[in-house]
Amino acid sequence: MDAWFHPVGAEAFEVMTSGGGADKHRAVVRGLIDRQPDHLDLLQRVCRAAVGALSACGAGISVMTADGTRGVSAASDPVSERIEELQFVLGEGPCLDAFASRRPVLTTDLTAAATYQWPVYAPAAQDGGVRAVFAFPLQVGAVRLGVIDIFRDRVGPLTDEELRTALGFAEVTVEALLDRQANGHLRDGDGAAVLGVGRRAELFQAQGMVMVQLGVSIGEALARIRAYAYAENLSLDDVARDVVNRRLRLDGDTE
Protein backbone atom coordinates (compact mmCIF):
# COMPACT_ATOMS: atom_id res chain seq x y z
CA MET A 1 0.00 0.00 0.00
CA ASP A 2 1.40 3.41 -0.96
CA ALA A 3 2.23 5.64 2.00
CA TRP A 4 0.20 8.54 0.65
CA PHE A 5 -3.08 6.63 0.36
CA HIS A 6 -4.54 4.50 3.16
CA PRO A 7 -8.14 3.24 3.25
CA VAL A 8 -8.70 2.05 6.83
CA GLY A 9 -9.73 -1.61 6.98
CA ALA A 10 -13.03 -2.71 8.48
CA GLU A 11 -11.49 -4.34 11.57
CA ALA A 12 -9.33 -1.32 12.36
CA PHE A 13 -12.32 0.98 11.82
CA GLU A 14 -14.38 -1.06 14.30
CA VAL A 15 -11.62 -0.98 16.95
CA MET A 16 -11.17 2.78 16.62
CA THR A 17 -14.88 3.54 17.01
CA SER A 18 -15.73 1.18 19.90
CA GLY A 19 -15.25 1.09 23.64
CA GLY A 20 -14.82 3.66 26.38
CA GLY A 21 -12.14 5.55 24.49
CA ALA A 22 -14.59 6.27 21.69
CA ASP A 23 -17.12 7.57 24.24
CA LYS A 24 -14.47 9.91 25.64
CA HIS A 25 -13.65 11.32 22.23
CA ARG A 26 -17.33 11.86 21.42
CA ALA A 27 -17.77 13.80 24.66
CA VAL A 28 -14.72 15.96 23.88
CA VAL A 29 -15.97 16.59 20.35
CA ARG A 30 -19.42 17.67 21.57
CA GLY A 31 -17.76 20.16 23.90
CA LEU A 32 -15.68 21.61 21.06
CA ILE A 33 -18.77 21.99 18.88
CA ASP A 34 -20.72 23.66 21.69
CA ARG A 35 -18.02 26.34 21.92
CA GLN A 36 -18.58 27.47 18.33
CA PRO A 37 -20.71 30.60 17.64
CA ASP A 38 -24.44 29.93 18.08
CA HIS A 39 -25.42 31.77 14.90
CA LEU A 40 -23.71 29.15 12.73
CA ASP A 41 -25.55 26.15 11.32
CA LEU A 42 -24.81 22.97 13.28
CA LEU A 43 -22.82 21.40 10.44
CA GLN A 44 -20.76 24.57 10.07
CA ARG A 45 -20.01 24.43 13.77
CA VAL A 46 -18.84 20.83 13.36
CA CYS A 47 -16.52 21.84 10.51
CA ARG A 48 -15.01 24.77 12.40
CA ALA A 49 -14.51 22.72 15.55
CA ALA A 50 -12.81 19.98 13.51
CA VAL A 51 -10.38 22.51 12.00
CA GLY A 52 -9.23 23.63 15.44
CA ALA A 53 -9.07 20.17 16.97
CA LEU A 54 -7.16 18.56 14.10
CA SER A 55 -4.76 21.38 13.16
CA ALA A 56 -6.45 21.53 9.76
CA CYS A 57 -6.78 24.33 7.23
CA GLY A 58 -10.39 23.45 6.49
CA ALA A 59 -13.17 20.89 6.70
CA GLY A 60 -16.26 20.01 4.69
CA ILE A 61 -19.36 17.84 5.12
CA SER A 62 -21.38 16.39 2.25
CA VAL A 63 -24.64 14.54 2.91
CA MET A 64 -25.32 12.08 0.10
CA THR A 65 -27.90 9.53 -1.02
CA ALA A 66 -27.16 5.89 -1.81
CA ASP A 67 -26.66 6.69 -5.51
CA GLY A 68 -24.07 9.35 -4.66
CA THR A 69 -26.35 12.37 -5.16
CA ARG A 70 -25.21 15.23 -2.96
CA GLY A 71 -27.68 17.03 -0.72
CA VAL A 72 -27.00 19.10 2.39
CA SER A 73 -23.44 20.34 2.72
CA ALA A 74 -21.35 22.61 4.94
CA ALA A 75 -17.79 23.84 5.21
CA SER A 76 -15.57 25.71 7.63
CA ASP A 77 -14.81 28.51 5.13
CA PRO A 78 -15.39 29.51 1.48
CA VAL A 79 -12.13 27.96 0.20
CA SER A 80 -12.93 24.61 1.81
CA GLU A 81 -16.44 24.79 0.40
CA ARG A 82 -15.05 25.11 -3.13
CA ILE A 83 -12.61 22.24 -2.59
CA GLU A 84 -15.42 20.08 -1.23
CA GLU A 85 -17.69 20.87 -4.18
CA LEU A 86 -14.93 20.19 -6.72
CA GLN A 87 -15.19 16.47 -6.03
CA PHE A 88 -18.80 16.42 -7.22
CA VAL A 89 -18.09 18.65 -10.20
CA LEU A 90 -15.15 16.49 -11.30
CA GLY A 91 -16.55 13.13 -10.24
CA GLU A 92 -13.47 12.07 -8.27
CA GLY A 93 -11.88 12.60 -4.88
CA PRO A 94 -11.48 11.14 -1.38
CA CYS A 95 -15.05 12.01 -0.38
CA LEU A 96 -16.53 9.89 -3.16
CA ASP A 97 -14.10 7.03 -2.49
CA ALA A 98 -14.84 7.01 1.25
CA PHE A 99 -18.58 6.98 0.57
CA ALA A 100 -18.29 4.12 -1.93
CA SER A 101 -15.93 2.00 0.19
CA ARG A 102 -17.66 2.77 3.53
CA ARG A 103 -14.18 3.28 5.05
CA PRO A 104 -12.01 6.29 5.87
CA VAL A 105 -9.66 7.34 3.08
CA LEU A 106 -6.51 8.94 4.48
CA THR A 107 -4.51 10.79 1.84
CA THR A 108 -1.31 12.12 3.35
CA ASP A 109 0.17 13.58 0.16
CA LEU A 110 -1.95 14.92 -2.71
CA THR A 111 1.11 15.22 -4.95
CA ALA A 112 1.28 11.44 -5.30
CA ALA A 113 -2.51 11.20 -5.51
CA ALA A 114 -2.43 13.53 -8.52
CA THR A 115 -0.51 10.88 -10.43
CA TYR A 116 -2.31 7.73 -9.35
CA GLN A 117 -5.72 8.34 -7.78
CA TRP A 118 -7.38 11.66 -8.66
CA PRO A 119 -5.53 13.19 -11.63
CA VAL A 120 -7.93 16.13 -11.93
CA TYR A 121 -9.12 16.74 -8.37
CA ALA A 122 -5.73 16.49 -6.62
CA PRO A 123 -4.02 19.28 -8.60
CA ALA A 124 -7.10 21.49 -8.22
CA ALA A 125 -7.12 20.95 -4.44
CA GLN A 126 -3.41 21.73 -4.31
CA ASP A 127 -4.08 25.00 -6.14
CA GLY A 128 -6.38 25.80 -3.22
CA GLY A 129 -3.56 25.24 -0.74
CA VAL A 130 -4.48 21.69 0.32
CA ARG A 131 -1.70 19.11 0.64
CA ALA A 132 -3.47 16.28 2.49
CA VAL A 133 -7.11 15.14 2.83
CA PHE A 134 -8.69 12.75 5.30
CA ALA A 135 -12.23 11.56 4.45
CA PHE A 136 -14.48 9.79 6.97
CA PRO A 137 -17.83 8.20 6.01
CA LEU A 138 -20.97 9.12 7.95
CA GLN A 139 -22.85 5.88 8.40
CA VAL A 140 -24.87 3.65 10.72
CA GLY A 141 -24.64 -0.04 9.92
CA ALA A 142 -25.27 -0.43 6.19
CA VAL A 143 -26.88 3.01 5.85
CA ARG A 144 -24.61 5.69 4.37
CA LEU A 145 -25.38 9.35 5.05
CA GLY A 146 -22.37 11.16 3.63
CA VAL A 147 -18.75 12.07 4.39
CA ILE A 148 -16.76 14.57 6.47
CA ASP A 149 -13.48 15.73 4.90
CA ILE A 150 -10.54 17.19 6.81
CA PHE A 151 -8.12 19.33 4.75
CA ARG A 152 -4.53 20.12 5.73
CA ASP A 153 -2.03 22.53 4.17
CA ARG A 154 0.91 20.23 4.85
CA VAL A 155 1.87 16.68 3.94
CA GLY A 156 1.74 14.03 6.63
CA PRO A 157 -0.56 11.63 8.51
CA LEU A 158 -2.90 12.21 11.42
CA THR A 159 -1.59 10.99 14.76
CA ASP A 160 -3.46 8.13 16.42
CA GLU A 161 -5.08 10.61 18.79
CA GLU A 162 -6.11 12.89 15.92
CA LEU A 163 -7.53 9.92 14.03
CA ARG A 164 -9.71 8.96 16.99
CA THR A 165 -10.84 12.56 17.36
CA ALA A 166 -11.72 12.74 13.66
CA LEU A 167 -13.79 9.57 14.00
CA GLY A 168 -15.48 11.19 16.99
CA PHE A 169 -16.47 14.12 14.77
CA ALA A 170 -17.89 11.68 12.22
CA GLU A 171 -20.00 9.89 14.83
CA VAL A 172 -21.32 13.10 16.38
CA THR A 173 -22.23 14.38 12.90
CA VAL A 174 -24.22 11.20 12.24
CA GLU A 175 -26.09 11.68 15.53
CA ALA A 176 -26.89 15.28 14.60
CA LEU A 177 -28.20 14.32 11.15
CA LEU A 178 -30.41 11.58 12.55
CA ASP A 179 -31.75 13.84 15.30
CA ARG A 180 -32.69 16.46 12.70
CA GLN A 181 -34.56 14.01 10.53
CA ALA A 182 -36.32 12.00 13.21
CA ASN A 183 -37.23 14.70 15.71
CA GLY A 184 -37.54 17.90 13.70
CA HIS A 185 -34.46 19.45 15.36
CA LEU A 186 -35.61 18.31 18.82
CA ARG A 187 -33.19 16.13 20.75
CA ASP A 188 -34.03 13.61 23.46
CA GLY A 189 -31.86 11.16 25.32
CA ASP A 190 -33.58 8.00 24.07
CA GLY A 191 -34.91 9.47 20.86
CA ALA A 192 -38.48 8.66 21.86
CA ALA A 193 -39.69 11.22 24.39
CA VAL A 194 -40.95 13.57 21.68
CA LEU A 195 -43.42 10.90 20.56
CA GLY A 196 -46.84 10.24 22.07
CA VAL A 197 -47.31 7.44 24.59
CA GLY A 198 -48.68 4.96 22.06
CA ARG A 199 -46.00 5.76 19.53
CA ARG A 200 -43.29 5.43 22.20
CA ALA A 201 -44.53 1.95 23.07
CA GLU A 202 -44.51 1.00 19.40
CA LEU A 203 -40.97 2.34 18.98
CA PHE A 204 -39.74 0.43 22.03
CA GLN A 205 -41.32 -2.74 20.66
CA ALA A 206 -39.67 -2.14 17.29
CA GLN A 207 -36.31 -1.62 19.03
CA GLY A 208 -36.65 -5.00 20.72
CA MET A 209 -37.50 -6.72 17.46
CA VAL A 210 -34.58 -5.14 15.60
CA MET A 211 -32.25 -5.97 18.49
CA VAL A 212 -33.14 -9.66 18.07
CA GLN A 213 -33.01 -9.53 14.24
CA LEU A 214 -29.54 -8.00 14.12
CA GLY A 215 -28.06 -9.31 17.36
CA VAL A 216 -27.18 -5.80 18.56
CA SER A 217 -27.75 -3.74 21.71
CA ILE A 218 -31.01 -1.87 22.29
CA GLY A 219 -29.24 1.45 21.66
CA GLU A 220 -27.77 0.22 18.38
CA ALA A 221 -31.22 -1.06 17.35
CA LEU A 222 -32.63 2.46 17.75
CA ALA A 223 -29.74 3.89 15.73
CA ARG A 224 -30.47 1.42 12.91
CA ILE A 225 -34.18 2.35 12.91
CA ARG A 226 -33.33 6.06 12.80
CA ALA A 227 -30.79 5.54 10.03
CA TYR A 228 -33.32 3.64 7.92
CA ALA A 229 -35.88 6.41 8.45
CA TYR A 230 -33.32 9.00 7.39
CA ALA A 231 -32.23 7.11 4.28
CA GLU A 232 -35.81 6.41 3.14
CA ASN A 233 -37.14 9.88 4.09
CA LEU A 234 -39.71 8.35 6.45
CA SER A 235 -40.81 9.35 9.93
CA LEU A 236 -39.47 7.40 12.90
CA ASP A 237 -42.93 6.18 13.95
CA ASP A 238 -43.75 5.00 10.40
CA VAL A 239 -40.65 2.81 10.36
CA ALA A 240 -41.39 1.51 13.87
CA ARG A 241 -44.95 0.65 12.83
CA ASP A 242 -43.72 -1.27 9.78
CA VAL A 243 -41.26 -3.22 11.93
CA VAL A 244 -43.89 -4.07 14.54
CA ASN A 245 -46.42 -5.09 11.87
CA ARG A 246 -43.74 -7.28 10.25
CA ARG A 247 -43.79 -5.36 6.98
CA LEU A 248 -40.11 -4.48 7.42
CA ARG A 249 -37.04 -6.31 8.67
CA LEU A 250 -33.76 -4.44 8.94
CA ASP A 251 -31.72 -7.60 8.47
CA GLY A 252 -32.96 -7.91 4.90
CA ASP A 253 -34.86 -11.16 5.45
CA THR A 254 -38.53 -11.56 4.53
CA GLU A 255 -41.12 -12.82 6.94
C-alpha positions as semicolon CSV with decimal commas, in nm:
position;residue;x (nm);y (nm);z (nm)
1;M;0,000;0,000;0,000
2;D;0,140;0,341;-0,096
3;A;0,223;0,564;0,200
4;W;0,020;0,854;0,065
5;F;-0,308;0,663;0,036
6;H;-0,454;0,450;0,316
7;P;-0,814;0,324;0,325
8;V;-0,870;0,205;0,683
9;G;-0,973;-0,161;0,698
10;A;-1,303;-0,271;0,848
11;E;-1,149;-0,434;1,157
12;A;-0,933;-0,132;1,236
13;F;-1,232;0,098;1,182
14;E;-1,438;-0,106;1,430
15;V;-1,162;-0,098;1,695
16;M;-1,117;0,278;1,662
17;T;-1,488;0,354;1,701
18;S;-1,573;0,118;1,990
19;G;-1,525;0,109;2,364
20;G;-1,482;0,366;2,638
21;G;-1,214;0,555;2,449
22;A;-1,459;0,627;2,169
23;D;-1,712;0,757;2,424
24;K;-1,447;0,991;2,564
25;H;-1,365;1,132;2,223
26;R;-1,733;1,186;2,142
27;A;-1,777;1,380;2,466
28;V;-1,472;1,596;2,388
29;V;-1,597;1,659;2,035
30;R;-1,942;1,767;2,157
31;G;-1,776;2,016;2,390
32;L;-1,568;2,161;2,106
33;I;-1,877;2,199;1,888
34;D;-2,072;2,366;2,169
35;R;-1,802;2,634;2,192
36;Q;-1,858;2,747;1,833
37;P;-2,071;3,060;1,764
38;D;-2,444;2,993;1,808
39;H;-2,542;3,177;1,490
40;L;-2,371;2,915;1,273
41;D;-2,555;2,615;1,132
42;L;-2,481;2,297;1,328
43;L;-2,282;2,140;1,044
44;Q;-2,076;2,457;1,007
45;R;-2,001;2,443;1,377
46;V;-1,884;2,083;1,336
47;C;-1,652;2,184;1,051
48;R;-1,501;2,477;1,240
49;A;-1,451;2,272;1,555
50;A;-1,281;1,998;1,351
51;V;-1,038;2,251;1,200
52;G;-0,923;2,363;1,544
53;A;-0,907;2,017;1,697
54;L;-0,716;1,856;1,410
55;S;-0,476;2,138;1,316
56;A;-0,645;2,153;0,976
57;C;-0,678;2,433;0,723
58;G;-1,039;2,345;0,649
59;A;-1,317;2,089;0,670
60;G;-1,626;2,001;0,469
61;I;-1,936;1,784;0,512
62;S;-2,138;1,639;0,225
63;V;-2,464;1,454;0,291
64;M;-2,532;1,208;0,010
65;T;-2,790;0,953;-0,102
66;A;-2,716;0,589;-0,181
67;D;-2,666;0,669;-0,551
68;G;-2,407;0,935;-0,466
69;T;-2,635;1,237;-0,516
70;R;-2,521;1,523;-0,296
71;G;-2,768;1,703;-0,072
72;V;-2,700;1,910;0,239
73;S;-2,344;2,034;0,272
74;A;-2,135;2,261;0,494
75;A;-1,779;2,384;0,521
76;S;-1,557;2,571;0,763
77;D;-1,481;2,851;0,513
78;P;-1,539;2,951;0,148
79;V;-1,213;2,796;0,020
80;S;-1,293;2,461;0,181
81;E;-1,644;2,479;0,040
82;R;-1,505;2,511;-0,313
83;I;-1,261;2,224;-0,259
84;E;-1,542;2,008;-0,123
85;E;-1,769;2,087;-0,418
86;L;-1,493;2,019;-0,672
87;Q;-1,519;1,647;-0,603
88;F;-1,880;1,642;-0,722
89;V;-1,809;1,865;-1,020
90;L;-1,515;1,649;-1,130
91;G;-1,655;1,313;-1,024
92;E;-1,347;1,207;-0,827
93;G;-1,188;1,260;-0,488
94;P;-1,148;1,114;-0,138
95;C;-1,505;1,201;-0,038
96;L;-1,653;0,989;-0,316
97;D;-1,410;0,703;-0,249
98;A;-1,484;0,701;0,125
99;F;-1,858;0,698;0,057
100;A;-1,829;0,412;-0,193
101;S;-1,593;0,200;0,019
102;R;-1,766;0,277;0,353
103;R;-1,418;0,328;0,505
104;P;-1,201;0,629;0,587
105;V;-0,966;0,734;0,308
106;L;-0,651;0,894;0,448
107;T;-0,451;1,079;0,184
108;T;-0,131;1,212;0,335
109;D;0,017;1,358;0,016
110;L;-0,195;1,492;-0,271
111;T;0,111;1,522;-0,495
112;A;0,128;1,144;-0,530
113;A;-0,251;1,120;-0,551
114;A;-0,243;1,353;-0,852
115;T;-0,051;1,088;-1,043
116;Y;-0,231;0,773;-0,935
117;Q;-0,572;0,834;-0,778
118;W;-0,738;1,166;-0,866
119;P;-0,553;1,319;-1,163
120;V;-0,793;1,613;-1,193
121;Y;-0,912;1,674;-0,837
122;A;-0,573;1,649;-0,662
123;P;-0,402;1,928;-0,860
124;A;-0,710;2,149;-0,822
125;A;-0,712;2,095;-0,444
126;Q;-0,341;2,173;-0,431
127;D;-0,408;2,500;-0,614
128;G;-0,638;2,580;-0,322
129;G;-0,356;2,524;-0,074
130;V;-0,448;2,169;0,032
131;R;-0,170;1,911;0,064
132;A;-0,347;1,628;0,249
133;V;-0,711;1,514;0,283
134;F;-0,869;1,275;0,530
135;A;-1,223;1,156;0,445
136;F;-1,448;0,979;0,697
137;P;-1,783;0,820;0,601
138;L;-2,097;0,912;0,795
139;Q;-2,285;0,588;0,840
140;V;-2,487;0,365;1,072
141;G;-2,464;-0,004;0,992
142;A;-2,527;-0,043;0,619
143;V;-2,688;0,301;0,585
144;R;-2,461;0,569;0,437
145;L;-2,538;0,935;0,505
146;G;-2,237;1,116;0,363
147;V;-1,875;1,207;0,439
148;I;-1,676;1,457;0,647
149;D;-1,348;1,573;0,490
150;I;-1,054;1,719;0,681
151;F;-0,812;1,933;0,475
152;R;-0,453;2,012;0,573
153;D;-0,203;2,253;0,417
154;R;0,091;2,023;0,485
155;V;0,187;1,668;0,394
156;G;0,174;1,403;0,663
157;P;-0,056;1,163;0,851
158;L;-0,290;1,221;1,142
159;T;-0,159;1,099;1,476
160;D;-0,346;0,813;1,642
161;E;-0,508;1,061;1,879
162;E;-0,611;1,289;1,592
163;L;-0,753;0,992;1,403
164;R;-0,971;0,896;1,699
165;T;-1,084;1,256;1,736
166;A;-1,172;1,274;1,366
167;L;-1,379;0,957;1,400
168;G;-1,548;1,119;1,699
169;F;-1,647;1,412;1,477
170;A;-1,789;1,168;1,222
171;E;-2,000;0,989;1,483
172;V;-2,132;1,310;1,638
173;T;-2,223;1,438;1,290
174;V;-2,422;1,120;1,224
175;E;-2,609;1,168;1,553
176;A;-2,689;1,528;1,460
177;L;-2,820;1,432;1,115
178;L;-3,041;1,158;1,255
179;D;-3,175;1,384;1,530
180;R;-3,269;1,646;1,270
181;Q;-3,456;1,401;1,053
182;A;-3,632;1,200;1,321
183;N;-3,723;1,470;1,571
184;G;-3,754;1,790;1,370
185;H;-3,446;1,945;1,536
186;L;-3,561;1,831;1,882
187;R;-3,319;1,613;2,075
188;D;-3,403;1,361;2,346
189;G;-3,186;1,116;2,532
190;D;-3,358;0,800;2,407
191;G;-3,491;0,947;2,086
192;A;-3,848;0,866;2,186
193;A;-3,969;1,122;2,439
194;V;-4,095;1,357;2,168
195;L;-4,342;1,090;2,056
196;G;-4,684;1,024;2,207
197;V;-4,731;0,744;2,459
198;G;-4,868;0,496;2,206
199;R;-4,600;0,576;1,953
200;R;-4,329;0,543;2,220
201;A;-4,453;0,195;2,307
202;E;-4,451;0,100;1,940
203;L;-4,097;0,234;1,898
204;F;-3,974;0,043;2,203
205;Q;-4,132;-0,274;2,066
206;A;-3,967;-0,214;1,729
207;Q;-3,631;-0,162;1,903
208;G;-3,665;-0,500;2,072
209;M;-3,750;-0,672;1,746
210;V;-3,458;-0,514;1,560
211;M;-3,225;-0,597;1,849
212;V;-3,314;-0,966;1,807
213;Q;-3,301;-0,953;1,424
214;L;-2,954;-0,800;1,412
215;G;-2,806;-0,931;1,736
216;V;-2,718;-0,580;1,856
217;S;-2,775;-0,374;2,171
218;I;-3,101;-0,187;2,229
219;G;-2,924;0,145;2,166
220;E;-2,777;0,022;1,838
221;A;-3,122;-0,106;1,735
222;L;-3,263;0,246;1,775
223;A;-2,974;0,389;1,573
224;R;-3,047;0,142;1,291
225;I;-3,418;0,235;1,291
226;R;-3,333;0,606;1,280
227;A;-3,079;0,554;1,003
228;Y;-3,332;0,364;0,792
229;A;-3,588;0,641;0,845
230;Y;-3,332;0,900;0,739
231;A;-3,223;0,711;0,428
232;E;-3,581;0,641;0,314
233;N;-3,714;0,988;0,409
234;L;-3,971;0,835;0,645
235;S;-4,081;0,935;0,993
236;L;-3,947;0,740;1,290
237;D;-4,293;0,618;1,395
238;D;-4,375;0,500;1,040
239;V;-4,065;0,281;1,036
240;A;-4,139;0,151;1,387
241;R;-4,495;0,065;1,283
242;D;-4,372;-0,127;0,978
243;V;-4,126;-0,322;1,193
244;V;-4,389;-0,407;1,454
245;N;-4,642;-0,509;1,187
246;R;-4,374;-0,728;1,025
247;R;-4,379;-0,536;0,698
248;L;-4,011;-0,448;0,742
249;R;-3,704;-0,631;0,867
250;L;-3,376;-0,444;0,894
251;D;-3,172;-0,760;0,847
252;G;-3,296;-0,791;0,490
253;D;-3,486;-1,116;0,545
254;T;-3,853;-1,156;0,453
255;E;-4,112;-1,282;0,694
